[in-house]
Structures are given as C-alpha cells and as structure tokens.
Amino acid sequence: MALLAQHEMAGREVVYMDETSVSVWDRNVRTWMYRVEPLPHVLPKERAHNITVLGAITTKRPGLQYVLSHSTNRAAVQQLVRKVLRGAEDREQVVVVWDNHGAHRTVGVQQLLERRH
C-alpha cells in the first residue's frame, strides 16, 4: 500500500483491474430436500455461456471501463488494457494493479503494457 501511495503522490495514474465470471449454466446437482421426497434434477440441453466482466477503475478518470467476454483470456485482457491506455493522459505514468491470473502474465499483454506509443 505504501508503494501505491508513492505512485499516487508522484502524480501517476493508478489503475485497478479485476474480473469476475458468472455461470449461467445450471450446474447445481444437489439441493436441500427431505430424503423421503427426492427431487429430480435434470440439466437442460440448451445452456448459455459463462459471462465474464473485466473491469478497471482509475485514480484519474471517473467511471468504470469494462469488457464483456466468455472467459478471462489473453484477448479479453488485451482489449481492456487497450481501452484503459487509450484514455490515459500519459501512458508512461500508468501503474496497473491486478491479481496474478495467468491471462495477465501472457507475453502479448506484457508487450502491450510495455509499449509507450
């Protein structure tokens, strides 16, 4: 936290990114019930895809920037990074904060973050 405060005090834009997925597949195969009255559980044949929201908030710009995807993959992360960097006043002064998800560490994402123009 002290390092983030130093970046903020130095006038750098700090960007917090994260993602969340919502499964709209009916995967619940158990439910509470009385043993004497079993409840049949049938999975529907047509199920929807997962929905993943990748989002970013920054210390310099109002609002939320986000991308919708079906998973947290390199392409979705790159799309969000491009969106965030496109609106940055000075790309060299952007500090990105996110977790250690594998898609964040791909070569393509790292190269995108390291480019200055």
Biopython code that builds the backbone (N, CA, C, O; Angstrom):
import numpy as np
from Bio.PDB.StructureBuilder import StructureBuilder

atoms = [
    (1, "MET", "N", (0.811, -1.189, 0.000)),
    (1, "MET", "CA", (0.000, 0.000, 0.000)),
    (1, "MET", "C", (0.864, 1.266, 0.000)),
    (1, "MET", "O", (0.487, 2.274, -0.598)),
    (2, "ALA", "N", (2.002, 1.216, 0.658)),
    (2, "ALA", "CA", (2.872, 2.385, 0.693)),
    (2, "ALA", "C", (3.386, 2.709, -0.706)),
    (2, "ALA", "O", (3.501, 3.880, -1.070)),
    (3, "LEU", "N", (3.693, 1.687, -1.486)),
    (3, "LEU", "CA", (4.164, 1.903, -2.850)),
    (3, "LEU", "C", (3.072, 2.542, -3.709)),
    (3, "LEU", "O", (3.360, 3.428, -4.514)),
    (4, "LEU", "N", (1.839, 2.108, -3.547)),
    (4, "LEU", "CA", (0.727, 2.719, -4.292)),
    (4, "LEU", "C", (0.546, 4.180, -3.902)),
    (4, "LEU", "O", (0.280, 5.031, -4.751)),
    (5, "ALA", "N", (0.691, 4.461, -2.624)),
    (5, "ALA", "CA", (0.590, 5.849, -2.165)),
    (5, "ALA", "C", (1.702, 6.699, -2.774)),
    (5, "ALA", "O", (1.475, 7.859, -3.119)),
    (6, "GLN", "N", (2.894, 6.136, -2.906)),
    (6, "GLN", "CA", (4.007, 6.866, -3.528)),
    (6, "GLN", "C", (3.704, 7.165, -4.994)),
    (6, "GLN", "O", (3.971, 8.268, -5.471)),
    (7, "HIS", "N", (3.156, 6.198, -5.701)),
    (7, "HIS", "CA", (2.784, 6.419, -7.106)),
    (7, "HIS", "C", (1.723, 7.520, -7.214)),
    (7, "HIS", "O", (1.807, 8.398, -8.072)),
    (8, "GLU", "N", (0.748, 7.456, -6.346)),
    (8, "GLU", "CA", (-0.319, 8.459, -6.347)),
    (8, "GLU", "C", (0.242, 9.847, -6.051)),
    (8, "GLU", "O", (-0.120, 10.815, -6.719)),
    (9, "MET", "N", (1.111, 9.952, -5.067)),
    (9, "MET", "CA", (1.699, 11.245, -4.705)),
    (9, "MET", "C", (2.613, 11.775, -5.801)),
    (9, "MET", "O", (2.804, 12.986, -5.916)),
    (10, "ALA", "N", (3.178, 10.884, -6.602)),
    (10, "ALA", "CA", (4.033, 11.302, -7.711)),
    (10, "ALA", "C", (3.217, 11.718, -8.935)),
    (10, "ALA", "O", (3.779, 12.103, -9.960)),
    (11, "GLY", "N", (1.896, 11.640, -8.823)),
    (11, "GLY", "CA", (1.032, 12.086, -9.922)),
    (11, "GLY", "C", (0.738, 11.020, -10.963)),
    (11, "GLY", "O", (0.181, 11.319, -12.019)),
    (12, "ARG", "N", (1.107, 9.785, -10.676)),
    (12, "ARG", "CA", (0.840, 8.707, -11.621)),
    (12, "ARG", "C", (-0.611, 8.250, -11.506)),
    (12, "ARG", "O", (-1.221, 8.317, -10.439)),
    (13, "GLU", "N", (-1.136, 7.792, -12.614)),
    (13, "GLU", "CA", (-2.489, 7.229, -12.620)),
    (13, "GLU", "C", (-2.396, 5.770, -12.185)),
    (13, "GLU", "O", (-1.656, 4.988, -12.783)),
    (14, "VAL", "N", (-3.135, 5.407, -11.160)),
    (14, "VAL", "CA", (-3.169, 4.027, -10.695)),
    (14, "VAL", "C", (-4.464, 3.405, -11.200)),
    (14, "VAL", "O", (-5.551, 3.938, -10.977)),
    (15, "VAL", "N", (-4.335, 2.270, -11.885)),
    (15, "VAL", "CA", (-5.474, 1.578, -12.476)),
    (15, "VAL", "C", (-5.644, 0.239, -11.772)),
    (15, "VAL", "O", (-4.721, -0.574, -11.737)),
    (16, "TYR", "N", (-6.819, 0.016, -11.219)),
    (16, "TYR", "CA", (-7.138, -1.241, -10.555)),
    (16, "TYR", "C", (-7.998, -2.067, -11.504)),
    (16, "TYR", "O", (-9.078, -1.633, -11.905)),
    (17, "MET", "N", (-7.521, -3.255, -11.864)),
    (17, "MET", "CA", (-8.251, -4.124, -12.787)),
    (17, "MET", "C", (-8.575, -5.442, -12.095)),
    (17, "MET", "O", (-7.788, -5.958, -11.302)),
    (18, "ASP", "N", (-9.742, -5.966, -12.411)),
    (18, "ASP", "CA", (-10.116, -7.288, -11.919)),
    (18, "ASP", "C", (-11.197, -7.843, -12.827)),
    (18, "ASP", "O", (-11.708, -7.147, -13.704)),
    (19, "GLU", "N", (-11.534, -9.081, -12.612)),
    (19, "GLU", "CA", (-12.553, -9.718, -13.421)),
    (19, "GLU", "C", (-13.407, -10.626, -12.552)),
    (19, "GLU", "O", (-12.993, -11.068, -11.480)),
    (20, "THR", "N", (-14.611, -10.891, -13.045)),
    (20, "THR", "CA", (-15.494, -11.828, -12.367)),
    (20, "THR", "C", (-16.299, -12.555, -13.429)),
    (20, "THR", "O", (-16.649, -11.983, -14.461)),
    (21, "SER", "N", (-16.583, -13.797, -13.172)),
    (21, "SER", "CA", (-17.368, -14.598, -14.107)),
    (21, "SER", "C", (-18.656, -15.044, -13.447)),
    (21, "SER", "O", (-18.695, -15.333, -12.251)),
    (22, "VAL", "N", (-19.694, -15.093, -14.237)),
    (22, "VAL", "CA", (-20.996, -15.560, -13.779)),
    (22, "VAL", "C", (-21.356, -16.757, -14.632)),
    (22, "VAL", "O", (-21.386, -16.669, -15.860)),
    (23, "SER", "N", (-21.620, -17.846, -13.997)),
    (23, "SER", "CA", (-22.014, -19.039, -14.725)),
    (23, "SER", "C", (-23.519, -19.059, -14.846)),
    (23, "SER", "O", (-24.233, -18.997, -13.845)),
    (24, "VAL", "N", (-23.997, -19.144, -16.063)),
    (24, "VAL", "CA", (-25.437, -19.250, -16.267)),
    (24, "VAL", "C", (-25.807, -20.674, -16.657)),
    (24, "VAL", "O", (-26.919, -20.949, -17.107)),
    (25, "TRP", "N", (-24.838, -21.577, -16.472)),
    (25, "TRP", "CA", (-25.115, -22.997, -16.660)),
    (25, "TRP", "C", (-25.784, -23.503, -15.397)),
    (25, "TRP", "O", (-25.429, -23.092, -14.292)),
    (26, "ASP", "N", (-26.716, -24.362, -15.552)),
    (26, "ASP", "CA", (-27.381, -24.960, -14.401)),
    (26, "ASP", "C", (-26.532, -26.133, -13.940)),
    (26, "ASP", "O", (-26.693, -27.251, -14.429)),
    (27, "ARG", "N", (-25.628, -25.880, -12.999)),
    (27, "ARG", "CA", (-24.723, -26.921, -12.543)),
    (27, "ARG", "C", (-25.092, -27.482, -11.174)),
    (27, "ARG", "O", (-24.483, -28.452, -10.724)),
    (28, "ASN", "N", (-26.044, -26.907, -10.527)),
    (28, "ASN", "CA", (-26.386, -27.351, -9.189)),
    (28, "ASN", "C", (-27.017, -28.739, -9.272)),
    (28, "ASN", "O", (-28.130, -28.900, -9.772)),
    (29, "VAL", "N", (-26.301, -29.717, -8.783)),
    (29, "VAL", "CA", (-26.823, -31.081, -8.830)),
    (29, "VAL", "C", (-27.335, -31.533, -7.470)),
    (29, "VAL", "O", (-27.840, -32.648, -7.335)),
    (30, "ARG", "N", (-27.210, -30.684, -6.471)),
    (30, "ARG", "CA", (-27.720, -31.001, -5.149)),
    (30, "ARG", "C", (-28.575, -29.849, -4.649)),
    (30, "ARG", "O", (-28.346, -28.683, -4.970)),
    (31, "THR", "N", (-29.529, -30.205, -3.880)),
    (31, "THR", "CA", (-30.343, -29.199, -3.224)),
    (31, "THR", "C", (-30.851, -29.800, -1.923)),
    (31, "THR", "O", (-30.890, -31.021, -1.773)),
    (32, "TRP", "N", (-31.234, -28.959, -0.999)),
    (32, "TRP", "CA", (-31.751, -29.473, 0.251)),
    (32, "TRP", "C", (-33.140, -30.020, -0.005)),
    (32, "TRP", "O", (-33.957, -29.379, -0.666)),
    (33, "MET", "N", (-33.413, -31.224, 0.528)),
    (33, "MET", "CA", (-34.740, -31.830, 0.398)),
    (33, "MET", "C", (-34.898, -32.885, 1.478)),
    (33, "MET", "O", (-33.927, -33.352, 2.073)),
    (34, "TYR", "N", (-36.120, -33.235, 1.707)),
    (34, "TYR", "CA", (-36.390, -34.350, 2.602)),
    (34, "TYR", "C", (-36.019, -35.629, 1.888)),
    (34, "TYR", "O", (-36.279, -35.776, 0.694)),
    (35, "ARG", "N", (-35.418, -36.548, 2.603)),
    (35, "ARG", "CA", (-34.997, -37.805, 1.991)),
    (35, "ARG", "C", (-36.172, -38.602, 1.418)),
    (35, "ARG", "O", (-36.011, -39.331, 0.439)),
    (36, "VAL", "N", (-37.303, -38.470, 2.001)),
    (36, "VAL", "CA", (-38.444, -39.267, 1.542)),
    (36, "VAL", "C", (-39.055, -38.713, 0.260)),
    (36, "VAL", "O", (-39.841, -39.391, -0.402)),
    (37, "GLU", "N", (-38.698, -37.492, -0.085)),
    (37, "GLU", "CA", (-39.249, -36.871, -1.298)),
    (37, "GLU", "C", (-38.109, -36.416, -2.214)),
    (37, "GLU", "O", (-37.806, -35.224, -2.266)),
    (38, "PRO", "N", (-37.480, -37.333, -2.928)),
    (38, "PRO", "CA", (-36.371, -36.932, -3.798)),
    (38, "PRO", "C", (-36.828, -35.955, -4.884)),
    (38, "PRO", "O", (-37.932, -36.049, -5.421)),
    (39, "LEU", "N", (-35.961, -35.048, -5.171)),
    (39, "LEU", "CA", (-36.253, -34.030, -6.181)),
    (39, "LEU", "C", (-35.444, -34.345, -7.435)),
    (39, "LEU", "O", (-34.214, -34.313, -7.394)),
    (40, "PRO", "N", (-36.101, -34.647, -8.537)),
    (40, "PRO", "CA", (-35.333, -34.919, -9.756)),
    (40, "PRO", "C", (-34.636, -33.652, -10.241)),
    (40, "PRO", "O", (-35.196, -32.557, -10.197)),
    (41, "HIS", "N", (-33.426, -33.826, -10.695)),
    (41, "HIS", "CA", (-32.661, -32.667, -11.181)),
    (41, "HIS", "C", (-32.194, -32.988, -12.594)),
    (41, "HIS", "O", (-31.367, -33.876, -12.805)),
    (42, "VAL", "N", (-32.730, -32.259, -13.548)),
    (42, "VAL", "CA", (-32.407, -32.508, -14.947)),
    (42, "VAL", "C", (-31.698, -31.281, -15.509)),
    (42, "VAL", "O", (-32.205, -30.164, -15.404)),
    (43, "LEU", "N", (-30.525, -31.489, -16.106)),
    (43, "LEU", "CA", (-29.809, -30.383, -16.743)),
    (43, "LEU", "C", (-30.441, -30.095, -18.097)),
    (43, "LEU", "O", (-30.699, -31.020, -18.866)),
    (44, "PRO", "N", (-30.692, -28.834, -18.396)),
    (44, "PRO", "CA", (-31.281, -28.506, -19.696)),
    (44, "PRO", "C", (-30.288, -28.777, -20.822)),
    (44, "PRO", "O", (-29.079, -28.641, -20.635)),
    (45, "LYS", "N", (-30.799, -29.159, -21.988)),
    (45, "LYS", "CA", (-29.929, -29.447, -23.127)),
    (45, "LYS", "C", (-29.294, -28.180, -23.690)),
    (45, "LYS", "O", (-28.142, -28.200, -24.124)),
    (46, "GLU", "N", (-30.032, -27.096, -23.685)),
    (46, "GLU", "CA", (-29.503, -25.832, -24.200)),
    (46, "GLU", "C", (-29.124, -24.944, -23.034)),
    (46, "GLU", "O", (-29.980, -24.490, -22.275)),
    (47, "ARG", "N", (-27.836, -24.702, -22.904)),
    (47, "ARG", "CA", (-27.339, -23.871, -21.817)),
    (47, "ARG", "C", (-26.564, -22.703, -22.397)),
    (47, "ARG", "O", (-26.007, -22.800, -23.490)),
    (48, "ALA", "N", (-26.530, -21.624, -21.683)),
    (48, "ALA", "CA", (-25.828, -20.425, -22.143)),
    (48, "ALA", "C", (-24.360, -20.485, -21.729)),
    (48, "ALA", "O", (-23.967, -21.300, -20.893)),
    (49, "HIS", "N", (-23.556, -19.605, -22.331)),
    (49, "HIS", "CA", (-22.147, -19.493, -21.984)),
    (49, "HIS", "C", (-21.981, -18.735, -20.674)),
    (49, "HIS", "O", (-22.902, -18.065, -20.206)),
    (50, "ASN", "N", (-20.801, -18.851, -20.095)),
    (50, "ASN", "CA", (-20.448, -18.004, -18.957)),
    (50, "ASN", "C", (-20.332, -16.568, -19.432)),
    (50, "ASN", "O", (-20.073, -16.315, -20.609)),
    (51, "ILE", "N", (-20.519, -15.647, -18.535)),
    (51, "ILE", "CA", (-20.327, -14.233, -18.829)),
    (51, "ILE", "C", (-19.225, -13.735, -17.909)),
    (51, "ILE", "O", (-19.317, -13.876, -16.689)),
    (52, "THR", "N", (-18.187, -13.154, -18.490)),
    (52, "THR", "CA", (-17.085, -12.612, -17.718)),
    (52, "THR", "C", (-17.037, -11.109, -17.935)),
    (52, "THR", "O", (-17.088, -10.634, -19.070)),
    (53, "VAL", "N", (-16.938, -10.367, -16.848)),
    (53, "VAL", "CA", (-16.785, -8.918, -16.911)),
    (53, "VAL", "C", (-15.385, -8.598, -16.416)),
    (53, "VAL", "O", (-15.034, -8.920, -15.281)),
    (54, "LEU", "N", (-14.586, -7.965, -17.267)),
    (54, "LEU", "CA", (-13.261, -7.485, -16.886)),
    (54, "LEU", "C", (-13.413, -5.976, -16.728)),
    (54, "LEU", "O", (-13.876, -5.303, -17.649)),
    (55, "GLY", "N", (-13.037, -5.447, -15.596)),
    (55, "GLY", "CA", (-13.252, -4.031, -15.346)),
    (55, "GLY", "C", (-12.035, -3.333, -14.790)),
    (55, "GLY", "O", (-11.116, -3.956, -14.259)),
    (56, "ALA", "N", (-12.056, -2.007, -14.930)),
    (56, "ALA", "CA", (-10.957, -1.184, -14.422)),
    (56, "ALA", "C", (-11.503, 0.136, -13.908)),
    (56, "ALA", "O", (-12.380, 0.744, -14.522)),
    (57, "ILE", "N", (-10.972, 0.571, -12.773)),
    (57, "ILE", "CA", (-11.224, 1.914, -12.267)),
    (57, "ILE", "C", (-9.870, 2.578, -12.087)),
    (57, "ILE", "O", (-8.872, 1.908, -11.823)),
    (58, "THR", "N", (-9.837, 3.883, -12.228)),
    (58, "THR", "CA", (-8.568, 4.598, -12.126)),
    (58, "THR", "C", (-8.672, 5.747, -11.138)),
    (58, "THR", "O", (-9.762, 6.186, -10.772)),
    (59, "THR", "N", (-7.517, 6.215, -10.724)),
    (59, "THR", "CA", (-7.470, 7.337, -9.786)),
    (59, "THR", "C", (-7.576, 8.677, -10.490)),
    (59, "THR", "O", (-7.727, 9.701, -9.825)),
    (60, "LYS", "N", (-7.501, 8.703, -11.816)),
    (60, "LYS", "CA", (-7.504, 9.975, -12.545)),
    (60, "LYS", "C", (-8.765, 10.221, -13.368)),
    (60, "LYS", "O", (-9.054, 11.364, -13.723)),
    (61, "ARG", "N", (-9.516, 9.171, -13.674)),
    (61, "ARG", "CA", (-10.688, 9.323, -14.541)),
    (61, "ARG", "C", (-11.928, 8.768, -13.859)),
    (61, "ARG", "O", (-11.860, 7.744, -13.179)),
    (62, "PRO", "N", (-13.049, 9.433, -14.035)),
    (62, "PRO", "CA", (-14.282, 8.921, -13.428)),
    (62, "PRO", "C", (-14.827, 7.732, -14.218)),
    (62, "PRO", "O", (-14.526, 7.557, -15.399)),
    (63, "GLY", "N", (-15.616, 6.940, -13.555)),
    (63, "GLY", "CA", (-16.319, 5.870, -14.233)),
    (63, "GLY", "C", (-15.550, 4.561, -14.282)),
    (63, "GLY", "O", (-14.405, 4.454, -13.841)),
    (64, "LEU", "N", (-16.225, 3.586, -14.831)),
    (64, "LEU", "CA", (-15.702, 2.240, -14.946)),
    (64, "LEU", "C", (-15.449, 1.928, -16.409)),
    (64, "LEU", "O", (-16.274, 2.249, -17.265)),
    (65, "GLN", "N", (-14.337, 1.316, -16.697)),
    (65, "GLN", "CA", (-14.070, 0.812, -18.039)),
    (65, "GLN", "C", (-14.208, -0.697, -17.948)),
    (65, "GLN", "O", (-13.721, -1.305, -16.995)),
    (66, "TYR", "N", (-14.862, -1.307, -18.922)),
    (66, "TYR", "CA", (-15.066, -2.745, -18.825)),
    (66, "TYR", "C", (-15.132, -3.395, -20.202)),
    (66, "TYR", "O", (-15.320, -2.732, -21.222)),
    (67, "VAL", "N", (-14.973, -4.706, -20.194)),
    (67, "VAL", "CA", (-15.056, -5.544, -21.378)),
    (67, "VAL", "C", (-15.882, -6.763, -21.000)),
    (67, "VAL", "O", (-15.711, -7.309, -19.910)),
    (68, "LEU", "N", (-16.763, -7.192, -21.870)),
    (68, "LEU", "CA", (-17.522, -8.423, -21.662)),
    (68, "LEU", "C", (-16.906, -9.527, -22.498)),
    (68, "LEU", "O", (-16.510, -9.301, -23.642)),
    (69, "SER", "N", (-16.826, -10.719, -21.930)),
    (69, "SER", "CA", (-16.214, -11.844, -22.625)),
    (69, "SER", "C", (-16.878, -13.124, -22.132)),
    (69, "SER", "O", (-17.754, -13.090, -21.267)),
    (70, "HIS", "N", (-16.451, -14.244, -22.688)),
    (70, "HIS", "CA", (-16.932, -15.536, -22.189)),
    (70, "HIS", "C", (-15.913, -16.192, -21.272)),
    (70, "HIS", "O", (-16.194, -17.226, -20.667)),
    (71, "SER", "N", (-14.721, -15.593, -21.166)),
    (71, "SER", "CA", (-13.708, -16.109, -20.256)),
    (71, "SER", "C", (-12.657, -15.031, -20.029)),
    (71, "SER", "O", (-12.604, -14.033, -20.748)),
    (72, "THR", "N", (-11.828, -15.249, -19.026)),
    (72, "THR", "CA", (-10.702, -14.356, -18.795)),
    (72, "THR", "C", (-9.533, -14.926, -19.591)),
    (72, "THR", "O", (-8.807, -15.795, -19.107)),
    (73, "ASN", "N", (-9.358, -14.439, -20.797)),
    (73, "ASN", "CA", (-8.270, -14.925, -21.634)),
    (73, "ASN", "C", (-7.416, -13.753, -22.099)),
    (73, "ASN", "O", (-7.739, -12.595, -21.836)),
    (74, "ARG", "N", (-6.327, -14.061, -22.792)),
    (74, "ARG", "CA", (-5.388, -13.035, -23.238)),
    (74, "ARG", "C", (-6.076, -11.974, -24.083)),
    (74, "ARG", "O", (-5.829, -10.784, -23.888)),
    (75, "ALA", "N", (-6.922, -12.371, -25.007)),
    (75, "ALA", "CA", (-7.581, -11.408, -25.896)),
    (75, "ALA", "C", (-8.467, -10.436, -25.117)),
    (75, "ALA", "O", (-8.463, -9.238, -25.403)),
    (76, "ALA", "N", (-9.217, -10.927, -24.150)),
    (76, "ALA", "CA", (-10.092, -10.060, -23.361)),
    (76, "ALA", "C", (-9.283, -9.100, -22.501)),
    (76, "ALA", "O", (-9.630, -7.925, -22.380)),
    (77, "VAL", "N", (-8.199, -9.601, -21.900)),
    (77, "VAL", "CA", (-7.343, -8.733, -21.076)),
    (77, "VAL", "C", (-6.691, -7.665, -21.953)),
    (77, "VAL", "O", (-6.630, -6.499, -21.563)),
    (78, "GLN", "N", (-6.207, -8.049, -23.127)),
    (78, "GLN", "CA", (-5.605, -7.072, -24.035)),
    (78, "GLN", "C", (-6.620, -6.011, -24.444)),
    (78, "GLN", "O", (-6.281, -4.831, -24.528)),
    (79, "GLN", "N", (-7.852, -6.414, -24.697)),
    (79, "GLN", "CA", (-8.894, -5.452, -25.073)),
    (79, "GLN", "C", (-9.110, -4.425, -23.961)),
    (79, "GLN", "O", (-9.240, -3.232, -24.234)),
    (80, "LEU", "N", (-9.149, -4.886, -22.716)),
    (80, "LEU", "CA", (-9.329, -3.958, -21.595)),
    (80, "LEU", "C", (-8.106, -3.051, -21.436)),
    (80, "LEU", "O", (-8.254, -1.850, -21.214)),
    (81, "VAL", "N", (-6.913, -3.611, -21.547)),
    (81, "VAL", "CA", (-5.693, -2.799, -21.407)),
    (81, "VAL", "C", (-5.654, -1.719, -22.488)),
    (81, "VAL", "O", (-5.329, -0.567, -22.202)),
    (82, "ARG", "N", (-5.982, -2.084, -23.721)),
    (82, "ARG", "CA", (-6.014, -1.073, -24.797)),
    (82, "ARG", "C", (-7.000, 0.046, -24.473)),
    (82, "ARG", "O", (-6.707, 1.226, -24.668)),
    (83, "LYS", "N", (-8.154, -0.339, -23.984)),
    (83, "LYS", "CA", (-9.192, 0.638, -23.638)),
    (83, "LYS", "C", (-8.696, 1.591, -22.547)),
    (83, "LYS", "O", (-8.888, 2.803, -22.637)),
    (84, "VAL", "N", (-8.066, 1.038, -21.533)),
    (84, "VAL", "CA", (-7.577, 1.854, -20.417)),
    (84, "VAL", "C", (-6.442, 2.766, -20.874)),
    (84, "VAL", "O", (-6.428, 3.954, -20.552)),
    (85, "LEU", "N", (-5.499, 2.215, -21.620)),
    (85, "LEU", "CA", (-4.350, 3.019, -22.050)),
    (85, "LEU", "C", (-4.737, 4.084, -23.068)),
    (85, "LEU", "O", (-4.110, 5.142, -23.123)),
    (86, "ARG", "N", (-5.751, 3.820, -23.865)),
    (86, "ARG", "CA", (-6.201, 4.792, -24.860)),
    (86, "ARG", "C", (-6.655, 6.096, -24.182)),
    (86, "ARG", "O", (-6.472, 7.178, -24.738)),
    (87, "GLY", "N", (-7.231, 5.994, -23.011)),
    (87, "GLY", "CA", (-7.723, 7.176, -22.326)),
    (87, "GLY", "C", (-6.742, 7.808, -21.353)),
    (87, "GLY", "O", (-7.057, 8.820, -20.726)),
    (88, "ALA", "N", (-5.570, 7.232, -21.221)),
    (88, "ALA", "CA", (-4.583, 7.751, -20.270)),
    (88, "ALA", "C", (-3.931, 9.022, -20.808)),
    (88, "ALA", "O", (-3.618, 9.115, -21.995)),
    (89, "GLU", "N", (-3.732, 9.991, -19.929)),
    (89, "GLU", "CA", (-3.060, 11.233, -20.328)),
    (89, "GLU", "C", (-1.612, 10.965, -20.704)),
    (89, "GLU", "O", (-1.126, 11.469, -21.717)),
    (90, "ASP", "N", (-0.923, 10.176, -19.896)),
    (90, "ASP", "CA", (0.482, 9.871, -20.125)),
    (90, "ASP", "C", (0.685, 8.389, -19.834)),
    (90, "ASP", "O", (0.741, 7.982, -18.674)),
    (91, "ARG", "N", (0.795, 7.589, -20.882)),
    (91, "ARG", "CA", (0.886, 6.136, -20.727)),
    (91, "ARG", "C", (2.078, 5.716, -19.875)),
    (91, "ARG", "O", (2.032, 4.676, -19.218)),
    (92, "GLU", "N", (3.129, 6.502, -19.878)),
    (92, "GLU", "CA", (4.307, 6.149, -19.084)),
    (92, "GLU", "C", (4.058, 6.335, -17.592)),
    (92, "GLU", "O", (4.833, 5.847, -16.769)),
    (93, "GLN", "N", (2.999, 7.027, -17.243)),
    (93, "GLN", "CA", (2.704, 7.291, -15.836)),
    (93, "GLN", "C", (1.532, 6.456, -15.331)),
    (93, "GLN", "O", (0.885, 6.832, -14.353)),
    (94, "VAL", "N", (1.247, 5.326, -15.986)),
    (94, "VAL", "CA", (0.147, 4.454, -15.573)),
    (94, "VAL", "C", (0.704, 3.259, -14.801)),
    (94, "VAL", "O", (1.603, 2.563, -15.274)),
    (95, "VAL", "N", (0.159, 3.036, -13.614)),
    (95, "VAL", "CA", (0.527, 1.894, -12.785)),
    (95, "VAL", "C", (-0.678, 0.965, -12.743)),
    (95, "VAL", "O", (-1.757, 1.368, -12.310)),
    (96, "VAL", "N", (-0.503, -0.274, -13.190)),
    (96, "VAL", "CA", (-1.602, -1.234, -13.241)),
    (96, "VAL", "C", (-1.511, -2.167, -12.039)),
    (96, "VAL", "O", (-0.453, -2.720, -11.739)),
    (97, "VAL", "N", (-2.646, -2.330, -11.357)),
    (97, "VAL", "CA", (-2.728, -3.209, -10.196)),
    (97, "VAL", "C", (-3.764, -4.287, -10.501)),
    (97, "VAL", "O", (-4.927, -3.984, -10.765)),
    (98, "TRP", "N", (-3.330, -5.553, -10.462)),
    (98, "TRP", "CA", (-4.261, -6.666, -10.627)),
    (98, "TRP", "C", (-3.706, -7.904, -9.958)),
    (98, "TRP", "O", (-2.581, -7.900, -9.458)),
    (99, "ASP", "N", (-4.492, -8.955, -9.951)),
    (99, "ASP", "CA", (-4.049, -10.181, -9.280)),
    (99, "ASP", "C", (-3.135, -10.987, -10.195)),
    (99, "ASP", "O", (-2.715, -10.498, -11.244)),
    (100, "ASN", "N", (-2.836, -12.182, -9.811)),
    (100, "ASN", "CA", (-1.831, -12.990, -10.507)),
    (100, "ASN", "C", (-2.456, -13.980, -11.492)),
    (100, "ASN", "O", (-1.907, -15.060, -11.711)),
    (101, "HIS", "N", (-3.587, -13.627, -12.083)),
    (101, "HIS", "CA", (-4.253, -14.504, -13.052)),
    (101, "HIS", "C", (-3.316, -14.772, -14.233)),
    (101, "HIS", "O", (-2.589, -13.876, -14.660)),
    (102, "GLY", "N", (-3.330, -15.966, -14.749)),
    (102, "GLY", "CA", (-2.442, -16.345, -15.844)),
    (102, "GLY", "C", (-2.594, -15.483, -17.085)),
    (102, "GLY", "O", (-1.605, -15.206, -17.764)),
    (103, "ALA", "N", (-3.813, -15.051, -17.397)),
    (103, "ALA", "CA", (-4.040, -14.228, -18.587)),
    (103, "ALA", "C", (-3.378, -12.859, -18.468)),
    (103, "ALA", "O", (-3.079, -12.229, -19.483)),
    (104, "HIS", "N", (-3.146, -12.392, -17.247)),
    (104, "HIS", "CA", (-2.492, -11.095, -17.053)),
    (104, "HIS", "C", (-1.005, -11.167, -17.376)),
    (104, "HIS", "O", (-0.388, -10.157, -17.714)),
    (105, "ARG", "N", (-0.437, -12.354, -17.272)),
    (105, "ARG", "CA", (1.008, -12.513, -17.427)),
    (105, "ARG", "C", (1.434, -13.009, -18.809)),
    (105, "ARG", "O", (2.606, -13.327, -19.009)),
    (106, "THR", "N", (0.515, -13.082, -19.756)),
    (106, "THR", "CA", (0.885, -13.576, -21.082)),
    (106, "THR", "C", (1.816, -12.590, -21.774)),
    (106, "THR", "O", (1.826, -11.399, -21.462)),
    (107, "VAL", "N", (2.589, -13.101, -22.711)),
    (107, "VAL", "CA", (3.557, -12.271, -23.435)),
    (107, "VAL", "C", (2.851, -11.117, -24.145)),
    (107, "VAL", "O", (3.325, -9.982, -24.100)),
    (108, "GLY", "N", (1.731, -11.393, -24.794)),
    (108, "GLY", "CA", (1.014, -10.348, -25.522)),
    (108, "GLY", "C", (0.545, -9.207, -24.636)),
    (108, "GLY", "O", (0.634, -8.042, -25.025)),
    (109, "VAL", "N", (0.053, -9.526, -23.461)),
    (109, "VAL", "CA", (-0.405, -8.495, -22.520)),
    (109, "VAL", "C", (0.786, -7.708, -22.001)),
    (109, "VAL", "O", (0.730, -6.481, -21.928)),
    (110, "GLN", "N", (1.863, -8.394, -21.638)),
    (110, "GLN", "CA", (3.053, -7.707, -21.137)),
    (110, "GLN", "C", (3.631, -6.761, -22.193)),
    (110, "GLN", "O", (4.023, -5.638, -21.872)),
    (111, "GLN", "N", (3.684, -7.210, -23.446)),
    (111, "GLN", "CA", (4.199, -6.349, -24.518)),
    (111, "GLN", "C", (3.309, -5.131, -24.711)),
    (111, "GLN", "O", (3.807, -4.030, -24.947)),
    (112, "LEU", "N", (2.016, -5.316, -24.614)),
    (112, "LEU", "CA", (1.085, -4.199, -24.749)),
    (112, "LEU", "C", (1.308, -3.172, -23.647)),
    (112, "LEU", "O", (1.264, -1.968, -23.903)),
    (113, "LEU", "N", (1.543, -3.633, -22.433)),
    (113, "LEU", "CA", (1.784, -2.720, -21.319)),
    (113, "LEU", "C", (3.126, -2.008, -21.438)),
    (113, "LEU", "O", (3.266, -0.866, -21.000)),
    (114, "GLU", "N", (4.100, -2.670, -22.021)),
    (114, "GLU", "CA", (5.431, -2.077, -22.113)),
    (114, "GLU", "C", (5.561, -1.083, -23.264)),
    (114, "GLU", "O", (6.455, -0.238, -23.234)),
    (115, "ARG", "N", (4.700, -1.157, -24.275)),
    (115, "ARG", "CA", (4.754, -0.202, -25.381)),
    (115, "ARG", "C", (4.426, 1.186, -24.868)),
    (115, "ARG", "O", (3.536, 1.356, -24.035)),
    (116, "ARG", "N", (5.136, 2.160, -25.360)),
    (116, "ARG", "CA", (4.938, 3.539, -24.880)),
    (116, "ARG", "C", (4.111, 4.396, -25.838)),
    (116, "ARG", "O", (3.683, 5.486, -25.459)),
    (117, "HIS", "N", (3.880, 3.944, -27.044)),
    (117, "HIS", "CA", (3.127, 4.759, -28.016)),
    (117, "HIS", "C", (2.066, 3.930, -28.685)),
    (117, "HIS", "O", (1.330, 4.436, -29.532)),
]
sb = StructureBuilder()
sb.init_structure("model")
sb.init_model(0)
sb.init_chain("A")
sb.init_seg("    ")
for serial, (resi, resn, name, xyz) in enumerate(atoms, 1):
    if name == "N":
        sb.init_residue(resn, " ", resi, " ")
    sb.init_atom(name, np.array(xyz, "f"), 0.0, 1.0, " ", f" {name:<3s}", serial, name[0])
structure = sb.get_structure()
